[in-house]
Amino acid sequence: MHIYAIQLDSVWEDKTANFAKVRHLLNESPPLPGSLIVLPEMFATGFSTRLAVTLESIGAETELFLREIATQWQCAVLGGVVTPGPEGKGYNQALAIAPDGTELVRYTKVRPFSYGPEAEVHAPGQETKVFEWQGLQIAPLICYDLRFPELARSALNQGAELFICIAAWPARRIQHWLTLIQARAIENQAYVLGVNRCGQEPETSYSGRTVLADPQGILIADASSSEKVLHTEADAGTVRIWRNEFPAVRDFCGAAS
């Protein structure tokens, strides 16, 4: 499966500008039909906690934009949205759209970032989810979720072979990002794609490092620090061969049952 991960330098709280940036980047690096396009967490606004700017009803402008590019390029598209949650809060979500505009998955971030103010404005999700694209079972995660191995294990029990963590992960903790991506890949014998933003927000710097780790934890693609589209590939056969050869996942799933 071809993957086009968009490492975006999101313009702060400006959806129109960010939609235009994504269109430009895709025109510069046209994806092959049937591929998977991935955008970072809250790509349309940056990691703002102002719900007056970020919050949208289901099916509103950011979702319409994801459907637009999915249809235009005849690809599946996964990107971050913020939708209404309980008690005046929002849900920080990863939404995947098929080329025909139908919803493949809507995953809500289970672990809002309590070290910052996110947990005050975003309600937590309750479960991991898996969807299929091009023969791969794919589990979305969002940023801080990456630090909690039990979430990946939950998705593994649902058959996950590729984990995609969309993020706004700060530069000052980028070594944690890389190490955790490799750890999740090794322990789950799965691909792990981390799609991070780059650039600057009012109080936070981002260094990108959108990467793909293979099922043995080796980083096989790295976008470095600048705004770009990272084109890489993943296939189910690589996951299944390694899991059959080295039975750690089989032993875990057997023990869990």
Secondary structure as a PSIPRED ss2 file (coil, helix, strand):
# PSIPRED VFORMAT (PSIPRED V4.0)

   1 M C   1.000  0.000  0.000
   2 H E   0.000  0.000  1.000
   3 I E   0.000  0.000  1.000
   4 Y E   0.000  0.000  1.000
   5 A E   0.000  0.000  1.000
   6 I E   0.000  0.000  1.000
   7 Q E   0.000  0.000  1.000
   8 L C   1.000  0.000  0.000
   9 D C   1.000  0.000  0.000
  10 S C   1.000  0.000  0.000
  11 V C   1.000  0.000  0.000
  12 W C   1.000  0.000  0.000
  13 E C   1.000  0.000  0.000
  14 D C   1.000  0.000  0.000
  15 K H   0.000  1.000  0.000
  16 T H   0.000  1.000  0.000
  17 A H   0.000  1.000  0.000
  18 N H   0.000  1.000  0.000
  19 F H   0.000  1.000  0.000
  20 A H   0.000  1.000  0.000
  21 K H   0.000  1.000  0.000
  22 V H   0.000  1.000  0.000
  23 R H   0.000  1.000  0.000
  24 H H   0.000  1.000  0.000
  25 L H   0.000  1.000  0.000
  26 L H   0.000  1.000  0.000
  27 N H   0.000  1.000  0.000
  28 E H   0.000  1.000  0.000
  29 S C   1.000  0.000  0.000
  30 P C   1.000  0.000  0.000
  31 P C   1.000  0.000  0.000
  32 L C   1.000  0.000  0.000
  33 P C   1.000  0.000  0.000
  34 G C   1.000  0.000  0.000
  35 S C   1.000  0.000  0.000
  36 L E   0.000  0.000  1.000
  37 I E   0.000  0.000  1.000
  38 V E   0.000  0.000  1.000
  39 L C   1.000  0.000  0.000
  40 P C   1.000  0.000  0.000
  41 E C   1.000  0.000  0.000
  42 M C   1.000  0.000  0.000
  43 F C   1.000  0.000  0.000
  44 A C   1.000  0.000  0.000
  45 T C   1.000  0.000  0.000
  46 G C   1.000  0.000  0.000
  47 F C   1.000  0.000  0.000
  48 S C   1.000  0.000  0.000
  49 T C   1.000  0.000  0.000
  50 R C   1.000  0.000  0.000
  51 L H   0.000  1.000  0.000
  52 A H   0.000  1.000  0.000
  53 V H   0.000  1.000  0.000
  54 T H   0.000  1.000  0.000
  55 L C   1.000  0.000  0.000
  56 E C   1.000  0.000  0.000
  57 S C   1.000  0.000  0.000
  58 I C   1.000  0.000  0.000
  59 G C   1.000  0.000  0.000
  60 A C   1.000  0.000  0.000
  61 E H   0.000  1.000  0.000
  62 T H   0.000  1.000  0.000
  63 E H   0.000  1.000  0.000
  64 L H   0.000  1.000  0.000
  65 F H   0.000  1.000  0.000
  66 L H   0.000  1.000  0.000
  67 R H   0.000  1.000  0.000
  68 E H   0.000  1.000  0.000
  69 I H   0.000  1.000  0.000
  70 A H   0.000  1.000  0.000
  71 T H   0.000  1.000  0.000
  72 Q H   0.000  1.000  0.000
  73 W H   0.000  1.000  0.000
  74 Q C   1.000  0.000  0.000
  75 C C   1.000  0.000  0.000
  76 A E   0.000  0.000  1.000
  77 V E   0.000  0.000  1.000
  78 L E   0.000  0.000  1.000
  79 G E   0.000  0.000  1.000
  80 G E   0.000  0.000  1.000
  81 V E   0.000  0.000  1.000
  82 V E   0.000  0.000  1.000
  83 T E   0.000  0.000  1.000
  84 P E   0.000  0.000  1.000
  85 G C   1.000  0.000  0.000
  86 P H   0.000  1.000  0.000
  87 E H   0.000  1.000  0.000
  88 G H   0.000  1.000  0.000
  89 K C   1.000  0.000  0.000
  90 G E   0.000  0.000  1.000
  91 Y E   0.000  0.000  1.000
  92 N E   0.000  0.000  1.000
  93 Q E   0.000  0.000  1.000
  94 A E   0.000  0.000  1.000
  95 L E   0.000  0.000  1.000
  96 A E   0.000  0.000  1.000
  97 I E   0.000  0.000  1.000
  98 A C   1.000  0.000  0.000
  99 P C   1.000  0.000  0.000
 100 D C   1.000  0.000  0.000
 101 G C   1.000  0.000  0.000
 102 T C   1.000  0.000  0.000
 103 E E   0.000  0.000  1.000
 104 L E   0.000  0.000  1.000
 105 V E   0.000  0.000  1.000
 106 R E   0.000  0.000  1.000
 107 Y E   0.000  0.000  1.000
 108 T E   0.000  0.000  1.000
 109 K C   1.000  0.000  0.000
 110 V C   1.000  0.000  0.000
 111 R C   1.000  0.000  0.000
 112 P C   1.000  0.000  0.000
 113 F C   1.000  0.000  0.000
 114 S C   1.000  0.000  0.000
 115 Y C   1.000  0.000  0.000
 116 G C   1.000  0.000  0.000
 117 P C   1.000  0.000  0.000
 118 E H   0.000  1.000  0.000
 119 A H   0.000  1.000  0.000
 120 E H   0.000  1.000  0.000
 121 V H   0.000  1.000  0.000
 122 H E   0.000  0.000  1.000
 123 A C   1.000  0.000  0.000
 124 P C   1.000  0.000  0.000
 125 G C   1.000  0.000  0.000
 126 Q C   1.000  0.000  0.000
 127 E C   1.000  0.000  0.000
 128 T C   1.000  0.000  0.000
 129 K C   1.000  0.000  0.000
 130 V C   1.000  0.000  0.000
 131 F E   0.000  0.000  1.000
 132 E E   0.000  0.000  1.000
 133 W E   0.000  0.000  1.000
 134 Q C   1.000  0.000  0.000
 135 G C   1.000  0.000  0.000
 136 L E   0.000  0.000  1.000
 137 Q E   0.000  0.000  1.000
 138 I E   0.000  0.000  1.000
 139 A E   0.000  0.000  1.000
 140 P E   0.000  0.000  1.000
 141 L E   0.000  0.000  1.000
 142 I E   0.000  0.000  1.000
 143 C H   0.000  1.000  0.000
 144 Y H   0.000  1.000  0.000
 145 D H   0.000  1.000  0.000
 146 L H   0.000  1.000  0.000
 147 R H   0.000  1.000  0.000
 148 F C   1.000  0.000  0.000
 149 P H   0.000  1.000  0.000
 150 E H   0.000  1.000  0.000
 151 L H   0.000  1.000  0.000
 152 A H   0.000  1.000  0.000
 153 R H   0.000  1.000  0.000
 154 S H   0.000  1.000  0.000
 155 A H   0.000  1.000  0.000
 156 L H   0.000  1.000  0.000
 157 N C   1.000  0.000  0.000
 158 Q C   1.000  0.000  0.000
 159 G C   1.000  0.000  0.000
 160 A C   1.000  0.000  0.000
 161 E C   1.000  0.000  0.000
 162 L E   0.000  0.000  1.000
 163 F E   0.000  0.000  1.000
 164 I E   0.000  0.000  1.000
 165 C E   0.000  0.000  1.000
 166 I E   0.000  0.000  1.000
 167 A E   0.000  0.000  1.000
 168 A C   1.000  0.000  0.000
 169 W C   1.000  0.000  0.000
 170 P C   1.000  0.000  0.000
 171 A H   0.000  1.000  0.000
 172 R H   0.000  1.000  0.000
 173 R H   0.000  1.000  0.000
 174 I H   0.000  1.000  0.000
 175 Q H   0.000  1.000  0.000
 176 H H   0.000  1.000  0.000
 177 W H   0.000  1.000  0.000
 178 L H   0.000  1.000  0.000
 179 T H   0.000  1.000  0.000
 180 L H   0.000  1.000  0.000
 181 I H   0.000  1.000  0.000
 182 Q H   0.000  1.000  0.000
 183 A H   0.000  1.000  0.000
 184 R H   0.000  1.000  0.000
 185 A H   0.000  1.000  0.000
 186 I H   0.000  1.000  0.000
 187 E H   0.000  1.000  0.000
 188 N H   0.000  1.000  0.000
 189 Q C   1.000  0.000  0.000
 190 A C   1.000  0.000  0.000
 191 Y E   0.000  0.000  1.000
 192 V E   0.000  0.000  1.000
 193 L E   0.000  0.000  1.000
 194 G E   0.000  0.000  1.000
 195 V E   0.000  0.000  1.000
 196 N E   0.000  0.000  1.000
 197 R C   1.000  0.000  0.000
 198 C E   0.000  0.000  1.000
 199 G E   0.000  0.000  1.000
 200 Q E   0.000  0.000  1.000
 201 E C   1.000  0.000  0.000
 202 P C   1.000  0.000  0.000
 203 E C   1.000  0.000  0.000
 204 T C   1.000  0.000  0.000
 205 S E   0.000  0.000  1.000
 206 Y E   0.000  0.000  1.000
 207 S E   0.000  0.000  1.000
 208 G C   1.000  0.000  0.000
 209 R C   1.000  0.000  0.000
 210 T C   1.000  0.000  0.000
 211 V E   0.000  0.000  1.000
 212 L E   0.000  0.000  1.000
 213 A E   0.000  0.000  1.000
 214 D C   1.000  0.000  0.000
 215 P C   1.000  0.000  0.000
 216 Q C   1.000  0.000  0.000
 217 G C   1.000  0.000  0.000
 218 I C   1.000  0.000  0.000
 219 L E   0.000  0.000  1.000
 220 I E   0.000  0.000  1.000
 221 A E   0.000  0.000  1.000
 222 D E   0.000  0.000  1.000
 223 A C   1.000  0.000  0.000
 224 S C   1.000  0.000  0.000
 225 S C   1.000  0.000  0.000
 226 S C   1.000  0.000  0.000
 227 E C   1.000  0.000  0.000
 228 K E   0.000  0.000  1.000
 229 V E   0.000  0.000  1.000
 230 L E   0.000  0.000  1.000
 231 H E   0.000  0.000  1.000
 232 T E   0.000  0.000  1.000
 233 E E   0.000  0.000  1.000
 234 A C   1.000  0.000  0.000
 235 D C   1.000  0.000  0.000
 236 A H   0.000  1.000  0.000
 237 G H   0.000  1.000  0.000
 238 T H   0.000  1.000  0.000
 239 V H   0.000  1.000  0.000
 240 R H   0.000  1.000  0.000
 241 I H   0.000  1.000  0.000
 242 W H   0.000  1.000  0.000
 243 R H   0.000  1.000  0.000
 244 N H   0.000  1.000  0.000
 245 E H   0.000  1.000  0.000
 246 F C   1.000  0.000  0.000
 247 P C   1.000  0.000  0.000
 248 A H   0.000  1.000  0.000
 249 V H   0.000  1.000  0.000
 250 R H   0.000  1.000  0.000
 251 D H   0.000  1.000  0.000
 252 F H   0.000  1.000  0.000
 253 C H   0.000  1.000  0.000
 254 G H   0.000  1.000  0.000
 255 A H   0.000  1.000  0.000
 256 A H   0.000  1.000  0.000
 257 S C   1.000  0.000  0.000
